[in-house]
Amino acid sequence: MDYLTGNRIQQNVKTGARGEFIFGRNELGGQRFHRWVDTLLETPDGALAKQFEAGLG
């Protein structure tokens, strides 16, 4: 089913009818990953070890 959905999305993107798409909004794993990356990027270098211990919280 994911392959079919991805294929349909690609077909629609090619039409140019929309300039922006949200794909995978309901995929919790992807959301958690991006929150974690954002958290790490915002954490000062000296506090990274403590952030890894604490996790996302």
PDB file of N, CA, C and O in Angstrom:
ATOM      1  N   MET A   1       0.819  -1.194   0.000  1.00  0.00           N
ATOM      2  CA  MET A   1       0.000   0.000   0.000  1.00  0.00           C
ATOM      3  C   MET A   1       0.867   1.265   0.000  1.00  0.00           C
ATOM      4  O   MET A   1       0.519   2.252  -0.648  1.00  0.00           O
ATOM      5  N   ASP A   2       1.988   1.241   0.719  1.00  0.00           N
ATOM      6  CA  ASP A   2       2.849   2.422   0.747  1.00  0.00           C
ATOM      7  C   ASP A   2       3.404   2.742  -0.636  1.00  0.00           C
ATOM      8  O   ASP A   2       3.520   3.910  -1.008  1.00  0.00           O
ATOM      9  N   TYR A   3       3.746   1.699  -1.401  1.00  0.00           N
ATOM     10  CA  TYR A   3       4.278   1.923  -2.738  1.00  0.00           C
ATOM     11  C   TYR A   3       3.221   2.583  -3.615  1.00  0.00           C
ATOM     12  O   TYR A   3       3.524   3.523  -4.349  1.00  0.00           O
ATOM     13  N   LEU A   4       1.996   2.103  -3.545  1.00  0.00           N
ATOM     14  CA  LEU A   4       0.904   2.666  -4.330  1.00  0.00           C
ATOM     15  C   LEU A   4       0.662   4.130  -3.950  1.00  0.00           C
ATOM     16  O   LEU A   4       0.497   4.985  -4.819  1.00  0.00           O
ATOM     17  N   THR A   5       0.642   4.404  -2.655  1.00  0.00           N
ATOM     18  CA  THR A   5       0.432   5.781  -2.190  1.00  0.00           C
ATOM     19  C   THR A   5       1.566   6.684  -2.653  1.00  0.00           C
ATOM     20  O   THR A   5       1.317   7.789  -3.135  1.00  0.00           O
ATOM     21  N   GLY A   6       2.806   6.232  -2.514  1.00  0.00           N
ATOM     22  CA  GLY A   6       3.948   7.026  -2.962  1.00  0.00           C
ATOM     23  C   GLY A   6       3.894   7.305  -4.451  1.00  0.00           C
ATOM     24  O   GLY A   6       4.211   8.409  -4.892  1.00  0.00           O
ATOM     25  N   ASN A   7       3.496   6.317  -5.221  1.00  0.00           N
ATOM     26  CA  ASN A   7       3.388   6.481  -6.666  1.00  0.00           C
ATOM     27  C   ASN A   7       2.321   7.527  -7.015  1.00  0.00           C
ATOM     28  O   ASN A   7       2.537   8.374  -7.881  1.00  0.00           O
ATOM     29  N   ARG A   8       1.193   7.464  -6.349  1.00  0.00           N
ATOM     30  CA  ARG A   8       0.129   8.446  -6.594  1.00  0.00           C
ATOM     31  C   ARG A   8       0.573   9.856  -6.213  1.00  0.00           C
ATOM     32  O   ARG A   8       0.254  10.827  -6.900  1.00  0.00           O
ATOM     33  N   ILE A   9       1.301   9.954  -5.124  1.00  0.00           N
ATOM     34  CA  ILE A   9       1.808  11.268  -4.706  1.00  0.00           C
ATOM     35  C   ILE A   9       2.745  11.819  -5.780  1.00  0.00           C
ATOM     36  O   ILE A   9       2.654  12.991  -6.143  1.00  0.00           O
ATOM     37  N   GLN A  10       3.641  10.980  -6.286  1.00  0.00           N
ATOM     38  CA  GLN A  10       4.571  11.435  -7.316  1.00  0.00           C
ATOM     39  C   GLN A  10       3.834  11.892  -8.574  1.00  0.00           C
ATOM     40  O   GLN A  10       4.219  12.884  -9.192  1.00  0.00           O
ATOM     41  N   GLN A  11       2.794  11.186  -8.947  1.00  0.00           N
ATOM     42  CA  GLN A  11       2.001  11.582 -10.113  1.00  0.00           C
ATOM     43  C   GLN A  11       1.361  12.945  -9.886  1.00  0.00           C
ATOM     44  O   GLN A  11       1.329  13.778 -10.791  1.00  0.00           O
ATOM     45  N   ASN A  12       0.850  13.172  -8.678  1.00  0.00           N
ATOM     46  CA  ASN A  12       0.216  14.446  -8.373  1.00  0.00           C
ATOM     47  C   ASN A  12       1.223  15.592  -8.286  1.00  0.00           C
ATOM     48  O   ASN A  12       0.920  16.715  -8.690  1.00  0.00           O
ATOM     49  N   VAL A  13       2.401  15.318  -7.768  1.00  0.00           N
ATOM     50  CA  VAL A  13       3.435  16.347  -7.677  1.00  0.00           C
ATOM     51  C   VAL A  13       3.790  16.854  -9.069  1.00  0.00           C
ATOM     52  O   VAL A  13       3.976  18.053  -9.276  1.00  0.00           O
ATOM     53  N   LYS A  14       3.880  15.937 -10.008  1.00  0.00           N
ATOM     54  CA  LYS A  14       4.259  16.303 -11.375  1.00  0.00           C
ATOM     55  C   LYS A  14       3.260  17.252 -12.039  1.00  0.00           C
ATOM     56  O   LYS A  14       3.625  17.951 -12.985  1.00  0.00           O
ATOM     57  N   THR A  15       2.014  17.294 -11.571  1.00  0.00           N
ATOM     58  CA  THR A  15       1.023  18.175 -12.193  1.00  0.00           C
ATOM     59  C   THR A  15       1.308  19.639 -11.885  1.00  0.00           C
ATOM     60  O   THR A  15       0.905  20.522 -12.642  1.00  0.00           O
ATOM     61  N   GLY A  16       2.003  19.903 -10.773  1.00  0.00           N
ATOM     62  CA  GLY A  16       2.293  21.285 -10.389  1.00  0.00           C
ATOM     63  C   GLY A  16       1.106  21.997  -9.764  1.00  0.00           C
ATOM     64  O   GLY A  16       1.174  23.200  -9.513  1.00  0.00           O
ATOM     65  N   ALA A  17       0.024  21.281  -9.509  1.00  0.00           N
ATOM     66  CA  ALA A  17      -1.184  21.891  -8.944  1.00  0.00           C
ATOM     67  C   ALA A  17      -0.952  22.428  -7.532  1.00  0.00           C
ATOM     68  O   ALA A  17      -1.608  23.381  -7.112  1.00  0.00           O
ATOM     69  N   ARG A  18      -0.032  21.824  -6.812  1.00  0.00           N
ATOM     70  CA  ARG A  18       0.292  22.281  -5.457  1.00  0.00           C
ATOM     71  C   ARG A  18       1.785  22.511  -5.358  1.00  0.00           C
ATOM     72  O   ARG A  18       2.579  21.804  -5.977  1.00  0.00           O
ATOM     73  N   GLY A  19       2.152  23.497  -4.580  1.00  0.00           N
ATOM     74  CA  GLY A  19       3.568  23.797  -4.419  1.00  0.00           C
ATOM     75  C   GLY A  19       4.181  23.174  -3.187  1.00  0.00           C
ATOM     76  O   GLY A  19       5.403  23.173  -3.036  1.00  0.00           O
ATOM     77  N   GLU A  20       3.345  22.638  -2.292  1.00  0.00           N
ATOM     78  CA  GLU A  20       3.851  22.113  -1.024  1.00  0.00           C
ATOM     79  C   GLU A  20       3.027  20.902  -0.616  1.00  0.00           C
ATOM     80  O   GLU A  20       1.809  20.876  -0.797  1.00  0.00           O
ATOM     81  N   PHE A  21       3.710  19.890  -0.059  1.00  0.00           N
ATOM     82  CA  PHE A  21       3.036  18.675   0.375  1.00  0.00           C
ATOM     83  C   PHE A  21       3.534  18.272   1.749  1.00  0.00           C
ATOM     84  O   PHE A  21       4.706  18.468   2.071  1.00  0.00           O
ATOM     85  N   ILE A  22       2.667  17.719   2.547  1.00  0.00           N
ATOM     86  CA  ILE A  22       3.059  17.111   3.812  1.00  0.00           C
ATOM     87  C   ILE A  22       2.892  15.614   3.627  1.00  0.00           C
ATOM     88  O   ILE A  22       1.787  15.126   3.392  1.00  0.00           O
ATOM     89  N   PHE A  23       3.990  14.896   3.735  1.00  0.00           N
ATOM     90  CA  PHE A  23       3.987  13.453   3.502  1.00  0.00           C
ATOM     91  C   PHE A  23       4.456  12.764   4.772  1.00  0.00           C
ATOM     92  O   PHE A  23       5.511  13.106   5.305  1.00  0.00           O
ATOM     93  N   GLY A  24       3.700  11.814   5.258  1.00  0.00           N
ATOM     94  CA  GLY A  24       4.080  11.068   6.450  1.00  0.00           C
ATOM     95  C   GLY A  24       3.715  11.757   7.745  1.00  0.00           C
ATOM     96  O   GLY A  24       4.325  11.477   8.777  1.00  0.00           O
ATOM     97  N   ARG A  25       2.751  12.638   7.726  1.00  0.00           N
ATOM     98  CA  ARG A  25       2.351  13.384   8.920  1.00  0.00           C
ATOM     99  C   ARG A  25       2.000  12.453  10.077  1.00  0.00           C
ATOM    100  O   ARG A  25       2.273  12.773  11.233  1.00  0.00           O
ATOM    101  N   ASN A  26       1.410  11.329   9.783  1.00  0.00           N
ATOM    102  CA  ASN A  26       0.960  10.421  10.835  1.00  0.00           C
ATOM    103  C   ASN A  26       1.993   9.356  11.188  1.00  0.00           C
ATOM    104  O   ASN A  26       1.689   8.417  11.924  1.00  0.00           O
ATOM    105  N   GLU A  27       3.186   9.493  10.680  1.00  0.00           N
ATOM    106  CA  GLU A  27       4.247   8.526  10.964  1.00  0.00           C
ATOM    107  C   GLU A  27       4.986   8.960  12.226  1.00  0.00           C
ATOM    108  O   GLU A  27       5.850   9.834  12.173  1.00  0.00           O
ATOM    109  N   LEU A  28       4.648   8.355  13.348  1.00  0.00           N
ATOM    110  CA  LEU A  28       5.203   8.765  14.638  1.00  0.00           C
ATOM    111  C   LEU A  28       6.726   8.639  14.688  1.00  0.00           C
ATOM    112  O   LEU A  28       7.401   9.497  15.256  1.00  0.00           O
ATOM    113  N   GLY A  29       7.266   7.580  14.100  1.00  0.00           N
ATOM    114  CA  GLY A  29       8.722   7.400  14.124  1.00  0.00           C
ATOM    115  C   GLY A  29       9.456   8.565  13.476  1.00  0.00           C
ATOM    116  O   GLY A  29      10.471   9.028  13.997  1.00  0.00           O
ATOM    117  N   GLY A  30       8.948   9.041  12.343  1.00  0.00           N
ATOM    118  CA  GLY A  30       9.556  10.182  11.666  1.00  0.00           C
ATOM    119  C   GLY A  30       9.457  11.456  12.482  1.00  0.00           C
ATOM    120  O   GLY A  30      10.398  12.248  12.519  1.00  0.00           O
ATOM    121  N   GLN A  31       8.323  11.658  13.135  1.00  0.00           N
ATOM    122  CA  GLN A  31       8.142  12.843  13.968  1.00  0.00           C
ATOM    123  C   GLN A  31       9.122  12.836  15.136  1.00  0.00           C
ATOM    124  O   GLN A  31       9.747  13.853  15.437  1.00  0.00           O
ATOM    125  N   ARG A  32       9.252  11.680  15.792  1.00  0.00           N
ATOM    126  CA  ARG A  32      10.185  11.585  16.926  1.00  0.00           C
ATOM    127  C   ARG A  32      11.632  11.818  16.469  1.00  0.00           C
ATOM    128  O   ARG A  32      12.403  12.497  17.147  1.00  0.00           O
ATOM    129  N   PHE A  33      11.981  11.255  15.331  1.00  0.00           N
ATOM    130  CA  PHE A  33      13.333  11.440  14.806  1.00  0.00           C
ATOM    131  C   PHE A  33      13.626  12.926  14.584  1.00  0.00           C
ATOM    132  O   PHE A  33      14.675  13.419  15.001  1.00  0.00           O
ATOM    133  N   HIS A  34      12.719  13.630  13.939  1.00  0.00           N
ATOM    134  CA  HIS A  34      12.956  15.048  13.645  1.00  0.00           C
ATOM    135  C   HIS A  34      12.965  15.898  14.919  1.00  0.00           C
ATOM    136  O   HIS A  34      13.722  16.865  15.012  1.00  0.00           O
ATOM    137  N   ARG A  35      12.136  15.548  15.891  1.00  0.00           N
ATOM    138  CA  ARG A  35      12.186  16.269  17.179  1.00  0.00           C
ATOM    139  C   ARG A  35      13.537  16.056  17.839  1.00  0.00           C
ATOM    140  O   ARG A  35      14.114  16.992  18.392  1.00  0.00           O
ATOM    141  N   TRP A  36      14.047  14.827  17.784  1.00  0.00           N
ATOM    142  CA  TRP A  36      15.336  14.519  18.393  1.00  0.00           C
ATOM    143  C   TRP A  36      16.457  15.278  17.687  1.00  0.00           C
ATOM    144  O   TRP A  36      17.334  15.834  18.349  1.00  0.00           O
ATOM    145  N   VAL A  37      16.443  15.310  16.369  1.00  0.00           N
ATOM    146  CA  VAL A  37      17.462  16.049  15.620  1.00  0.00           C
ATOM    147  C   VAL A  37      17.393  17.530  15.964  1.00  0.00           C
ATOM    148  O   VAL A  37      18.427  18.155  16.201  1.00  0.00           O
ATOM    149  N   ASP A  38      16.189  18.103  15.996  1.00  0.00           N
ATOM    150  CA  ASP A  38      16.038  19.515  16.360  1.00  0.00           C
ATOM    151  C   ASP A  38      16.574  19.777  17.759  1.00  0.00           C
ATOM    152  O   ASP A  38      17.258  20.773  17.990  1.00  0.00           O
ATOM    153  N   THR A  39      16.263  18.883  18.692  1.00  0.00           N
ATOM    154  CA  THR A  39      16.755  19.035  20.070  1.00  0.00           C
ATOM    155  C   THR A  39      18.274  19.020  20.105  1.00  0.00           C
ATOM    156  O   THR A  39      18.884  19.856  20.772  1.00  0.00           O
ATOM    157  N   LEU A  40      18.890  18.087  19.401  1.00  0.00           N
ATOM    158  CA  LEU A  40      20.351  17.998  19.388  1.00  0.00           C
ATOM    159  C   LEU A  40      20.989  19.226  18.750  1.00  0.00           C
ATOM    160  O   LEU A  40      22.025  19.699  19.218  1.00  0.00           O
ATOM    161  N   LEU A  41      20.385  19.743  17.692  1.00  0.00           N
ATOM    162  CA  LEU A  41      20.938  20.930  17.037  1.00  0.00           C
ATOM    163  C   LEU A  41      20.847  22.163  17.923  1.00  0.00           C
ATOM    164  O   LEU A  41      21.684  23.061  17.829  1.00  0.00           O
ATOM    165  N   GLU A  42      19.840  22.211  18.775  1.00  0.00           N
ATOM    166  CA  GLU A  42      19.652  23.366  19.658  1.00  0.00           C
ATOM    167  C   GLU A  42      20.442  23.245  20.960  1.00  0.00           C
ATOM    168  O   GLU A  42      20.564  24.222  21.698  1.00  0.00           O
ATOM    169  N   THR A  43      20.976  22.066  21.249  1.00  0.00           N
ATOM    170  CA  THR A  43      21.705  21.836  22.495  1.00  0.00           C
ATOM    171  C   THR A  43      23.158  22.280  22.337  1.00  0.00           C
ATOM    172  O   THR A  43      23.830  21.873  21.389  1.00  0.00           O
ATOM    173  N   PRO A  44      23.645  23.109  23.257  1.00  0.00           N
ATOM    174  CA  PRO A  44      25.063  23.500  23.191  1.00  0.00           C
ATOM    175  C   PRO A  44      25.972  22.271  23.297  1.00  0.00           C
ATOM    176  O   PRO A  44      25.625  21.293  23.959  1.00  0.00           O
ATOM    177  N   ASP A  45      27.121  22.326  22.651  1.00  0.00           N
ATOM    178  CA  ASP A  45      28.034  21.185  22.624  1.00  0.00           C
ATOM    179  C   ASP A  45      28.350  20.654  24.013  1.00  0.00           C
ATOM    180  O   ASP A  45      28.395  19.441  24.218  1.00  0.00           O
ATOM    181  N   GLY A  46      28.568  21.539  24.958  1.00  0.00           N
ATOM    182  CA  GLY A  46      28.931  21.127  26.315  1.00  0.00           C
ATOM    183  C   GLY A  46      27.816  20.401  27.049  1.00  0.00           C
ATOM    184  O   GLY A  46      28.074  19.752  28.062  1.00  0.00           O
ATOM    185  N   ALA A  47      26.595  20.494  26.568  1.00  0.00           N
ATOM    186  CA  ALA A  47      25.453  19.870  27.237  1.00  0.00           C
ATOM    187  C   ALA A  47      24.944  18.629  26.498  1.00  0.00           C
ATOM    188  O   ALA A  47      23.934  18.045  26.890  1.00  0.00           O
ATOM    189  N   LEU A  48      25.638  18.226  25.430  1.00  0.00           N
ATOM    190  CA  LEU A  48      25.159  17.090  24.638  1.00  0.00           C
ATOM    191  C   LEU A  48      25.120  15.786  25.428  1.00  0.00           C
ATOM    192  O   LEU A  48      24.152  15.033  25.319  1.00  0.00           O
ATOM    193  N   ALA A  49      26.153  15.504  26.222  1.00  0.00           N
ATOM    194  CA  ALA A  49      26.183  14.253  26.987  1.00  0.00           C
ATOM    195  C   ALA A  49      24.970  14.193  27.914  1.00  0.00           C
ATOM    196  O   ALA A  49      24.322  13.153  28.027  1.00  0.00           O
ATOM    197  N   LYS A  50      24.672  15.287  28.562  1.00  0.00           N
ATOM    198  CA  LYS A  50      23.525  15.319  29.476  1.00  0.00           C
ATOM    199  C   LYS A  50      22.226  15.156  28.703  1.00  0.00           C
ATOM    200  O   LYS A  50      21.295  14.508  29.182  1.00  0.00           O
ATOM    201  N   GLN A  51      22.156  15.737  27.514  1.00  0.00           N
ATOM    202  CA  GLN A  51      20.941  15.615  26.689  1.00  0.00           C
ATOM    203  C   GLN A  51      20.738  14.166  26.270  1.00  0.00           C
ATOM    204  O   GLN A  51      19.608  13.677  26.275  1.00  0.00           O
ATOM    205  N   PHE A  52      21.815  13.468  25.905  1.00  0.00           N
ATOM    206  CA  PHE A  52      21.690  12.058  25.530  1.00  0.00           C
ATOM    207  C   PHE A  52      21.204  11.220  26.710  1.00  0.00           C
ATOM    208  O   PHE A  52      20.425  10.284  26.530  1.00  0.00           O
ATOM    209  N   GLU A  53      21.656  11.550  27.898  1.00  0.00           N
ATOM    210  CA  GLU A  53      21.188  10.823  29.093  1.00  0.00           C
ATOM    211  C   GLU A  53      19.712  11.073  29.331  1.00  0.00           C
ATOM    212  O   GLU A  53      18.979  10.157  29.706  1.00  0.00           O
ATOM    213  N   ALA A  54      19.268  12.299  29.120  1.00  0.00           N
ATOM    214  CA  ALA A  54      17.885  12.681  29.409  1.00  0.00           C
ATOM    215  C   ALA A  54      16.923  12.222  28.307  1.00  0.00           C
ATOM    216  O   ALA A  54      15.744  11.988  28.574  1.00  0.00           O
ATOM    217  N   GLY A  55      17.413  12.093  27.089  1.00  0.00           N
ATOM    218  CA  GLY A  55      16.531  11.745  25.978  1.00  0.00           C
ATOM    219  C   GLY A  55      15.638  12.936  25.621  1.00  0.00           C
ATOM    220  O   GLY A  55      15.957  14.087  25.918  1.00  0.00           O
ATOM    221  N   LEU A  56      14.516  12.626  24.980  1.00  0.00           N
ATOM    222  CA  LEU A  56      13.595  13.695  24.581  1.00  0.00           C
ATOM    223  C   LEU A  56      12.765  14.215  25.736  1.00  0.00           C
ATOM    224  O   LEU A  56      12.329  15.366  25.730  1.00  0.00           O
ATOM    225  N   GLY A  57      12.552  13.374  26.716  1.00  0.00           N
ATOM    226  CA  GLY A  57      11.796  13.797  27.894  1.00  0.00           C
ATOM    227  C   GLY A  57      10.398  13.999  27.654  1.00  0.00           C
ATOM    228  O   GLY A  57       9.659  14.357  28.571  1.00  0.00           O
TER     229      GLY A  57
END
